[in-house]
Amino acid sequence: MKKIILLTCLAGALMAESSFYVGFDLGKANNTDKHTTKDISLTNDNSYSDSKIKLGIQADETTDFQFTFSKITYDDGVLRGSTGSKLYEIGLDVIKKFEVTSSLSPFIKLGVGYGKMDTLSSSYGDVHELSTNVGIGLYYKLIEHVYAIAGVDYIYRHWNDISINQTPPATSITEQTRGSAIKPYFGLNYKF
């Protein structure tokens, strides 16, 4: 109980001294996936688009924390047997800004995410992934409370292993999938 009271007081103090923002980003990336089984290793390239909604808190003048929800649509299947799959991901980013002028601030970003994808092949069911990202970009103040953002992220994804049933039915193969991408994006934030 003491921990809950302490965390509530800490969160209240942080909120009293902080500014909130909401925003969205749109990005497009070329993705490289590596599929590995006991006997074989394959690499394939595809593209995806990323639509992201953000809820952020400005902890101080130079540091932001943002919670994200992304809908990522792959042009081709990431996993064997799937095409045009959608990944839904939640994430947390820490952003460090460096003010150049009152309107322009470069930033660096570090983040993590967790996602889920329904594959088109019912034998796979849901698959999950963990991601990390690191990025750079620019904030530009357009008008009071409205900021334009442009940036580039490097993203690494680690998917859970998938068992693929083979013929005869008693045999199966375990496939590991890892992915990486460079994603340029742009967006807008509205700061309260």
C-alpha positions in Angstrom: 0.0 0.0 0.0 2.9 2.4 0.8 4.3 1.8 -2.7 1.0 2.7 -4.3 0.7 5.9 -2.3 4.3 6.8 -3.0 3.9 6.1 -6.8 0.6 8.2 -6.8 2.4 11.1 -5.1 5.3 10.9 -7.5 3.1 10.7 -10.6 1.1 13.7 -9.3 4.2 15.7 -8.8 5.5 14.8 -12.2 2.2 15.7 -13.8 2.0 19.1 -12.0 5.4 20.1 -13.5 5.0 18.5 -16.9 3.3 19.3 -20.2 1.3 16.7 -22.2 1.1 16.2 -25.9 -0.7 14.0 -28.4 0.5 13.4 -31.9 0.7 11.1 -34.9 3.5 9.9 -37.2 3.5 8.4 -40.6 6.5 6.4 -41.8 7.6 4.0 -44.5 10.4 1.5 -44.2 12.3 -1.1 -46.2 12.4 -4.1 -44.0 14.9 -7.1 -44.1 13.8 -10.3 -42.4 16.0 -13.3 -41.7 14.3 -16.7 -41.4 16.3 -19.5 -39.8 15.6 -23.2 -39.3 17.8 -26.0 -38.3 18.9 -26.6 -41.9 18.3 -23.4 -43.8 18.6 -19.6 -43.5 16.7 -17.2 -45.8 16.6 -13.5 -46.1 13.8 -11.5 -47.7 13.2 -7.8 -48.2 9.9 -6.1 -48.1 8.4 -2.7 -47.2 5.9 -1.6 -44.6 4.0 1.6 -43.7 3.6 2.6 -40.1 0.8 4.8 -38.7 1.5 5.8 -35.1 -0.6 7.6 -32.4 1.4 9.1 -29.5 0.6 10.3 -26.0 3.6 12.1 -24.4 4.7 13.8 -21.3 7.4 16.4 -21.2 9.3 15.7 -18.0 11.5 18.7 -18.3 12.7 21.2 -21.0 14.9 18.5 -22.7 13.3 15.1 -22.0 10.0 13.6 -23.2 8.5 10.2 -22.6 5.9 9.0 -25.1 3.6 6.0 -25.2 2.8 4.8 -28.7 0.3 2.6 -30.6 1.3 1.6 -34.1 -0.5 -0.1 -37.0 2.2 -1.5 -39.3 1.2 -2.9 -42.6 3.6 -5.1 -44.5 3.5 -5.1 -48.3 4.6 -8.8 -48.3 4.4 -11.4 -45.6 6.9 -11.2 -42.8 6.3 -14.8 -41.8 6.0 -17.9 -44.1 2.6 -18.2 -45.6 1.4 -14.7 -44.8 0.9 -11.8 -47.2 0.0 -8.2 -46.5 0.0 -8.8 -42.7 -0.7 -6.1 -40.1 1.3 -5.8 -36.9 -0.2 -3.9 -33.9 2.4 -2.6 -31.5 2.5 -0.6 -28.3 5.7 1.1 -27.3 7.5 3.5 -25.0 10.1 6.0 -26.2 12.5 8.3 -24.3 13.4 11.5 -26.3 16.3 13.8 -25.5 16.0 17.3 -27.2 18.7 19.8 -27.9 17.2 23.3 -28.4 18.9 25.3 -31.2 16.4 28.1 -31.4 13.0 28.6 -29.7 11.4 27.0 -32.8 14.0 24.2 -33.7 15.2 21.3 -31.6 17.1 18.3 -32.9 16.5 15.1 -30.8 17.7 11.6 -30.2 15.3 8.8 -29.3 15.5 5.3 -27.7 12.5 3.0 -27.5 11.0 -0.4 -27.0 7.9 -2.1 -28.3 5.7 -5.2 -28.1 3.5 -6.3 -30.9 1.0 -8.9 -32.1 0.2 -10.1 -35.6 -2.6 -12.4 -36.8 -1.1 -14.4 -39.7 -3.2 -15.4 -42.7 -2.3 -19.0 -42.3 -4.4 -20.5 -39.5 -1.7 -23.1 -38.6 0.4 -20.3 -37.2 -2.2 -18.4 -35.2 -1.0 -15.2 -33.5 2.7 -14.3 -33.4 4.4 -11.8 -31.1 7.4 -9.6 -31.4 9.7 -7.4 -29.3 11.3 -4.4 -30.9 13.9 -1.8 -30.0 14.5 1.4 -31.9 17.0 4.2 -31.9 16.6 7.4 -33.9 17.4 11.0 -34.6 15.2 13.8 -35.8 14.0 17.4 -35.6 11.1 19.2 -33.8 9.9 22.4 -35.5 7.4 24.7 -33.8 4.8 25.7 -36.5 2.5 27.8 -34.4 1.7 27.9 -30.6 1.2 24.4 -29.3 1.8 22.7 -32.8 5.1 21.0 -33.6 6.1 19.3 -36.9 8.5 16.3 -36.5 10.7 14.6 -39.0 13.1 11.7 -38.1 14.7 8.4 -39.0 14.7 5.3 -36.8 16.6 2.1 -36.9 14.3 -0.7 -35.7 15.1 -4.3 -34.8 12.4 -6.9 -34.3 12.6 -10.3 -32.7 9.6 -12.6 -33.4 8.6 -15.6 -31.4 9.6 -19.0 -32.8 7.0 -20.6 -35.1 6.5 -24.4 -35.5 5.7 -25.3 -39.1 4.0 -28.6 -39.6 5.5 -30.7 -42.4 4.6 -33.9 -44.3 4.4 -36.5 -42.8 2.3 -34.9 -40.0 4.6 -36.1 -37.2 7.4 -33.8 -38.2 7.7 -30.1 -37.7 10.3 -27.4 -38.2 10.9 -24.5 -35.9 11.5 -21.2 -37.6 13.1 -18.1 -36.0 12.4 -14.7 -37.6 14.4 -11.5 -36.9 13.9 -8.2 -38.8 15.5 -4.8 -39.1 14.5 -1.6 -40.9 15.5 2.0 -41.4 12.3 4.1 -41.1 12.0 7.7 -42.1 8.8 9.4 -40.8 7.1 12.7 -40.3 4.3 13.8 -37.9 2.7 16.4 -35.8 2.4 16.9 -32.0 -0.1 19.1 -30.2 1.2 20.2 -26.8 -1.3 21.2 -24.1 
